[in-house]
Amino acid sequence: MKREIILNGQRITYTLRQSRRARHLRMMVDPDEGLVVVVPSPWFERFVEKFLQQKSSWILKHLHRMKRQMEGKTVIRHSKEDYAKNKEAVLAHITKRVEFFNSLYKFSYNKISLRNQTSLWGSCTRTGNLQFNYKLIHLPPASLDYVVVHEICHLREHNHSPRFWRLVEKVVPDYKAIRRSLHNYVMKEG
């Protein structure tokens, strides 16, 4: 449930959640919900407000930091249902992009798979399996292609050495700008 409190003269809205599993009061700052306070059930509200007043400098600092970090970012929402519904189509699309770009490199790989990852866009195993995040489909086509090329190049160079980046640059000359732009996306369940 949503609540409001005044901390150091600032009106702060927070979400109060009761949890039977919680043993102690805890707080977190979430990009969508802002301040979230989880309390053991049952809990007396006056203790929550007193606790928040005591921690007001921490709360304000972290809310301000989160706000700065989220400026200019695009949130990509995902759910298990979305993944289950779209994974075959996304895998088919990414497989076509791998085949296209690998026709330029001619590296051998084993399997292409799709994952519902929370932070990685893609990975390449030592055994030559290419794994991609299904949320790539929400990125601009040039960003998706960069991730595909990046992982294909790991088939030859399992590191980020200058040789690796030269391989990437052969096909994606503006890879540095695209790579930086990937930091503007935040994956969020829900």
VOMIVEX-560536 format. One line per 10 residues: number of its first residue (from 1); their letters; for each residue x negated, y negated, z of N, C-alpha, C. Coordinates in steps of 0.001 Angstrom, whole numbers, plus 500000, padded with zeros to 6 digits. Atoms other than C-alpha are relative to their C-alpha. Example, Ala and Ser with C-alpha at 12.3 -4.5 7.8 and 13.67 -1.06 7.14 Angstrom:
BEGIN
1> AS> 499110:501190:500000:487700:504500:507800:499100:498800:500000 | 500820:501190:499940:486330:501060:507140:500770:498910:500730;
//
This chain:
BEGIN
1> MKREIILNGQ> 499167:501178:500000:500000:500000:500000:499118:498753:500000 | 500751:501254:500107:498836:496478:499198:500212:499152:501247 | 499976:500893:498836:497982:494143:502073:499163:498776:499674 | 500809:501210:500143:496507:490674:502391:499398:499637:501340 | 500678:500481:498801:494041:489214:504850:499199:498768:499610 | 500842:501178:500225:492205:485904:505173:498636:500298:500623 | 501371:499778:499537:488425:486404:505420:499179:498768:499660 | 500810:501213:500195:486266:483299:505888:500709:498993:499094 | 499231:500979:500767:489042:481155:504425:500447:500485:498634 | 499603:499476:501309:489554:483376:501370:501085:501059:500172;
11> RITYTLRQSR> 498925:499011:499968:492764:485312:500756:499548:501223:499194 | 500445:498754:500628:491811:488913:499982:501158:500987:500029 | 499019:498930:500084:494251:491545:498765:499238:501310:500047 | 500655:498699:499921:493304:495079:499683:501040:501103:499969 | 499144:498823:500029:494757:498544:499270:499704:500822:501240 | 500151:499182:498797:495349:500508:502454:500522:501401:499694 | 499613:498604:500223:495399:504283:502121:499802:500796:501274 | 500147:499086:498875:496028:506812:504829:499637:501369:499454 | 500454:498684:500443:494314:510173:504541:499922:500934:501197 | 500095:498999:498928:494722:513267:506668:498590:500563:500106;
21> RARHLRMMVD> 501369:499450:499988:491210:514343:505672:498970:499028:500548 | 500961:501009:499520:489542:511071:506680:499809:500141:501508 | 500307:499943:498570:487813:511151:510047:499722:498601:500569 | 500346:501355:499588:486770:507485:510130:500573:499013:498990 | 499613:501056:500915:487837:504209:508619:498844:499754:499037 | 501055:500316:500976:485935:503520:505407:500545:499042:498961 | 499630:500971:501017:485935:500849:502717:499176:500248:498756 | 500740:499974:501261:484950:500709:499090:500535:498882:499121 | 499604:501027:500947:485050:498137:496347:500117:500670:498642 | 499683:499336:501256:486674:499399:493170:500257:498947:498923;
31> PDEGLVVVVP> 499783:501005:501054:486646:497547:489815:501467:499700:499713 | 498581:500220:500279:490399:498012:489395:500768:499517:501216 | 499187:500264:498820:491764:497904:492907:499399:498968:500944 | 500654:500917:499080:489271:495572:494563:499620:500737:501277 | 500332:499385:498724:488866:496345:498251:501012:501101:500314 | 499170:498860:499614:490185:499761:499260:499554:500436:501386 | 500279:499568:498632:490416:500753:502922:500709:501330:500211 | 499443:498674:499736:490923:504425:503769:499923:500236:501498 | 499940:499793:498549:492046:505237:507289:500529:501399:500293 | 499405:498728:499592:492725:508480:509127:501475:499791:500317;
41> SPWFERFVEK> 498579:500097:499688:496400:509203:509590:500258:500687:501331 | 499435:501348:499942:497915:508002:511922:498934:498980:500411 | 500964:501067:499720:496168:504645:512323:500768:498734:500343 | 499349:501241:499609:497034:501343:513934:499456:498853:499167 | 500397:501050:500928:497004:498420:511543:499167:498899:500642 | 500772:501078:499362:495634:495941:514076:498511:500329:500035 | 501408:499605:500018:492383:497955:514155:499390:499760:498621 | 500485:500226:501364:492087:497698:510365:499653:498530:499819 | 500247:501433:500184:492379:493912:510379:498804:499532:500825 | 501153:500356:499161:489892:493585:513237:498707:500483:499337;
51> FLQQKSSWIL> 501166:499442:500684:487451:495853:511381:499637:499160:498776 | 500256:500807:501196:487841:493838:508159:499430:498634:500365 | 500555:501284:499557:487205:490592:510040:498524:500163:500380 | 501393:499754:499604:484006:492090:511515:499101:500212:498786 | 500790:499677:501198:482858:493201:508053:500219:498992:498873 | 499622:500963:501035:483975:490057:506215:498839:499593:499093 | 501116:500419:500867:480507:489041:504981:499635:501114:499011 | 500272:498858:500905:479879:492542:503545:501065:500071:498922 | 498886:499906:500945:483320:492588:501905:499903:498910:498936 | 500059:501115:500948:482984:489141:500322:498793:500124:499073;
61> KHLHRMKRQM> 501203:499816:500816:479446:489865:499122:500235:501048:498915 | 499809:498920:500966:480458:493136:497446:501120:499707:499005 | 498959:500402:500947:483658:491752:495927:499439:499025:498968 | 500616:500964:500916:481657:488865:494433:499047:500716:499028 | 500944:499244:500837:478952:491261:493134:500751:500816:498944 | 499232:499197:500941:481548:493553:491554:500618:499113:498920 | 499403:500920:500971:483275:490591:489901:498964:499568:498958 | 501073:500379:500928:479945:489442:488391:499632:501152:499079 | 500390:498833:500799:479089:492968:487229:501045:500348:498946 | 498930:499622:500918:482466:493413:485524:500284:498946:498938;
71> EGKTVIRHSK> 499766:501051:500992:482387:490121:483600:499529:500472:498627 | 500341:499632:501369:482448:490843:479887:499995:501487:499726 | 500009:498549:500192:482815:494595:480373:501361:500469:499489 | 498785:499353:500486:485353:496799:478624:500174:501297:500764 | 499723:498793:499232:486973:499469:480750:500638:501023:499074 | 499439:498896:500776:487567:502783:479001:500684:500930:500986 | 499227:499147:499111:490335:504622:480784:500030:501423:499439 | 499944:498610:500434:490412:508375:480691:500738:500828:501038 | 499332:499078:499097:492330:511236:482172:499783:501409:499474 | 500125:498607:500419:492220:515012:482074:501015:500322:498910;
81> EDYAKNKEAV> 498960:499765:501005:495452:514964:480076:499569:499444:498639 | 500479:500621:501235:493974:512582:477492:498909:500858:499366 | 501080:499134:500476:490910:514799:477221:500571:501265:499366 | 499423:498750:500516:492975:517988:476769:500747:499765:498695 | 499189:500303:501182:495226:516328:474198:499147:499667:498776 | 500774:500538:501124:492468:514788:472057:498682:500697:499722 | 501363:499486:500123:489378:516953:472489:499721:500676:498662 | 500263:499327:501274:489798:519031:469322:499782:499001:498867 | 500143:501017:501050:490259:515986:467087:498690:499228:500168 | 501240:500738:499745:487379:514141:468753:498792:500868:499663;
91> LAHITKRVEF> 501111:499091:500313:485105:517195:468494:499826:500140:498493 | 500086:499898:501470:485939:517532:464780:499349:498744:499417 | 500571:501258:500499:485105:513856:464199:498507:499913:500313 | 501416:500073:499615:481828:513999:466139:499182:501040:499239 | 500711:498960:500762:480858:517251:464408:499698:499505:498585 | 500234:500561:501344:481268:515517:461028:498878:498972:500028 | 501055:501010:499900:479063:512643:462205:498639:500661:500234 | 501257:499274:499780:476398:515085:463477:499527:500599:498685 | 500379:499383:501286:476443:516953:460160:499490:498954:499020 | 500427:501053:500912:476181:513703:458204:498595:499501:500352;
101> FNSLYKFSYN> 501301:500562:499627:473278:512250:460192:498902:501052:500011 | 501034:498965:500005:471478:515553:460550:499612:500394:498580 | 500402:499748:501395:471522:515893:456751:498823:499099:499631 | 501137:500890:500224:469039:512995:456883:498754:500488:500734 | 501132:499544:499182:466855:514527:459619:499629:501455:499727 | 500195:498570:500241:467280:518243:458890:499364:500724:501193 | 500430:499297:498790:466666:519335:462503:500978:501143:500244 | 499072:498910:499690:468110:522599:463720:500562:499809:501400 | 499325:500082:498702:470624:522644:466551:500886:501224:500144 | 499156:498837:499743:472746:525296:468170:501475:499634:499990;
111> KISLRNQTSL> 498567:500197:499809:476122:524203:469449:500296:498519:500264 | 499510:501346:499700:478051:520938:469539:501194:500179:500924 | 498872:499889:499075:480350:520524:472514:500398:498622:500501 | 499423:501236:499495:482522:517877:474060:500200:500136:501498 | 499845:500003:498542:482609:516945:477740:500835:498804:500417 | 499271:501117:499398:484746:514728:479925:499098:499439:501095 | 501008:500488:499063:481788:512980:481543:500354:498617:500515 | 499690:501305:499408:481907:509972:483811:498932:498955:499722 | 501026:501016:500202:478609:508318:482950:499172:500199:498735 | 500834:499771:501183:476727:509958:480060:500822:499942:498718;
121> WGSCTRTGNL> 499356:500000:501316:477604:509325:476425:499664:501273:499243 | 500388:498782:500690:475694:512369:475233:498751:500577:500617 | 501231:499373:499532:472902:514809:475937:499598:501087:499012 | 500553:498947:500839:470690:517325:474196:499216:500927:500910 | 500696:499050:499139:469534:520491:475923:498711:500471:499332 | 501257:499453:500535:466126:522086:475497:500257:501119:499000 | 499672:498911:500925:467873:524935:473681:500682:499504:498734 | 499461:500571:501230:469216:522542:471031:501508:499862:499960 | 498555:500244:499955:472799:522174:472190:500244:498500:500138 | 499645:501418:499961:474322:518745:471587:501335:499856:500717;
131> QFNYKLIHLP> 498790:500198:499212:476883:517577:474125:500364:498524:499952 | 499541:501378:500132:478990:514453:473721:501196:499741:500898 | 498887:500445:499183:481405:512515:475866:501179:499708:499080 | 498851:500211:500891:484892:512562:474358:500407:498530:499927 | 499643:501414:500004:485276:508866:475266:499237:499208:498941 | 500694:500673:501105:482878:508042:472428:500988:499506:498947 | 499016:500368:501017:485969:507859:470238:500572:498606:500253 | 499490:501330:499658:486922:504634:472053:498983:498894:499700 | 501042:500986:500302:483651:502919:471064:500102:499554:498549 | 500086:500374:501416:483058:500969:467868:499245:501085:499230;
141> PASLDYVVVH> 500652:498937:500787:481969:503318:465033:498470:499933:500022 | 501466:500113:499994:478401:501943:465022:499416:500514:501316 | 500477:499516:498697:478043:502732:468743:500092:501518:500077 | 499864:498541:500041:479383:506262:468301:498878:500605:499152 | 501054:499483:500880:476972:506800:465403:498625:499899:500663 | 501286:500124:499298:474063:505491:467483:499819:501140:501001 | 500119:498926:499006:474803:508003:470254:499735:501334:499301 | 500219:498753:500755:475001:510837:467700:498555:500070:499514 | 501385:500029:500496:471682:509810:466118:499022:500159:501159 | 500865:499922:498821:470105:509381:469563:499828:501466:500424;
151> EICHLREHNH> 500080:498605:499549:470973:512961:470538:499365:500899:498942 | 500657:499221:501062:469933:514376:467155:498484:499822:500092 | 501440:500258:499905:466517:512725:467594:499377:500707:501196 | 500512:499228:498861:466186:514467:470961:499736:501460:499622 | 500319:498646:500455:466140:517739:469015:498514:500110:499651 | 501421:500028:500339:462641:516722:467876:499153:499503:501162 | 500735:500626:498896:461503:514522:470776:500883:499995:501248 | 499213:499914:498757:462838:515426:474240:499543:498941:501007 | 500473:501094:499144:461771:512060:475651:500416:498690:499345 | 499736:501307:500599:462029:508359:474959:498680:499305:499655;
161> SPRFWRLVEK> 501302:500513:500402:458530:507894:473591:500146:499094:498771 | 499951:500800:501238:457664:505477:470765:500341:500847:498764 | 499656:499114:501134:457885:508463:468368:501503:500231:499932 | 498547:499801:499955:461452:509095:469512:500715:498775:499425 | 499306:501210:500448:462484:505466:468957:499768:499730:498513 | 500221:500142:501447:460872:505454:465500:500948:500904:499214 | 499030:499100:500641:463054:508462:464600:501389:499367:499985 | 498685:500639:499910:466155:506635:465783:500071:498827:499022 | 500013:501222:500808:465157:503433:463986:500087:500281:498499 | 499906:499648:501429:464899:505245:460627:501437:499919:499492;
171> VVPDYKAIRR> 498599:499939:500417:468676:505586:460549:500831:498874:500622 | 499264:501074:499318:469853:502936:463036:499008:498877:500311 | 501009:501048:499792:467566:499912:462566:500342:499017:501116 | 499604:500934:498935:469591:497787:465015:500347:500739:501293 | 499685:499168:498836:469578:500489:467713:499844:499252:501324 | 500209:500701:498721:468286:498090:470397:501240:499215:500399 | 498797:500784:499707:471315:495811:470156:501178:500916:500342 | 498906:499061:499728:473732:498752:470036:499798:500642:501359 | 500298:499374:498705:472010:500396:472993:500354:499055:501149 | 499649:500991:498966:472358:497187:475034:501514:499862:500131;
181> SLHNYVMKEG> 498545:500190:499971:476028:496904:474066:500709:501137:500734 | 499367:498878:499286:476761:500331:475577:500152:499725:501486 | 499885:500358:498590:476209:498778:479004:501243:499162:500272 | 498791:500814:499833:479346:496692:478390:501247:500853:500168 | 498855:499114:499861:481574:499757:478699:499939:500696:501338 | 499888:499343:498703:482767:501151:481997:501070:501082:499872 | 499038:498902:500072:484469:504551:482192:500748:500082:501322 | 499165:500005:498805:487349:504683:484627:501133:501006:499842 | 498903:499030:500054:489725:507529:485385:501306:499305:500364 | 498683:500550:499643:493374:506677:485391:500790:499528:498828;
//
